Amino acid sequence: MKLAISGKGGVGKTTLAALLAQVYADQGHVVLAVDADPAPCLAGALGFPEELRRLLRPIAEMEGLIEERTGAKPGASGGFFTINPRVDDLPERFSVQYQGVRLLEMGAVDKGGSGCICPESALLKALMTHLLFRKDDVLILDMYAGVEHLGRATVDFVDALLVVVEPTRRSLGTAAQIKQLANDIGLEQIWLVGNKVRHPEEAHFLEATSPGIPVLGWLPADLMVQEADRLGIPVYEYVPSLRQVAAQLAQNLEEKLA
C-alpha cells in the first residue's frame, strides 16, 4: 500500500503520517515513511532518537549524489542530464530505522513553477516512482504543504491520497484544489481526514461541506498533542485516544481499498 498525505500547512499532516506509520509497523508491516517537506519534522513526530536524526539528510540537498546520478550539477540550467537515474540503492543507504519504521528524508526542489525540469527533480521523481514494495509493505509519503507537488505529478503512483483538513472553510478550500489537481493526473482514490475536531458539530460541518471528497474519519482535538511535542514524545505513545483512532482509520482505508 502506498499512501500520500497532503493538505494545507499546519493542519496536522505529519501527525497523521506518524500515527499511521506506527500503526502499520505495530501490525507487522514493513513500513517506509518518506518526509518530502523542505523543513522535515517527521523524525521528531515518530520519536526518532537524536543520534539517528543526525544521520538523516534530505536527498534533494546531496549535490554530489545528484551530479553523480544525473550527470549534471544541481542548480545548473541548460545542457543534458539523465532523467531516469539509478535510485534503487538510495532508500537503503540513506534511511534510518526505529521501532519498525524506516524513515527517508526526500526534501524538495526549491524552484517555482510546475514544469520544473532539473537534475534535482529528475532524481526525486525517479526515487518516488521506484518506491515499490512487496504485497504487505506500506509506504507513507508525508508531502509538503499546499498543492504544488501535485502540479509536478509526483504522487501519481500512490494507491490513495489522504487530504488532512481542519473544520474550517479555508482548509476545505485547499482540499478542493488538491482534489482537482489529483483528478487531473488520474488519481481518483482520495479521502478526507479531519483533524482537531472538537465536537460533533464540527464533524458534521466536514461531512456537509466536503468538496466532493468522502470523509474517511477524523482525529479529535486534544491538548496532549502539543504537550507531547513539548516533551519530545511521539503522539502515538503519549495520546492513546489518537492511537486508537488512527488504527480505526487504517482499518477503514484497508476496507475501502479492498
Summary of the structure (lengths in Angstrom):
residues: 258
radius of gyration: 17.9
end to end distance: 10.8
largest distance: 57.1
contacts: 834
relative contact order: 0.19
helix: 43%
strand: 17%
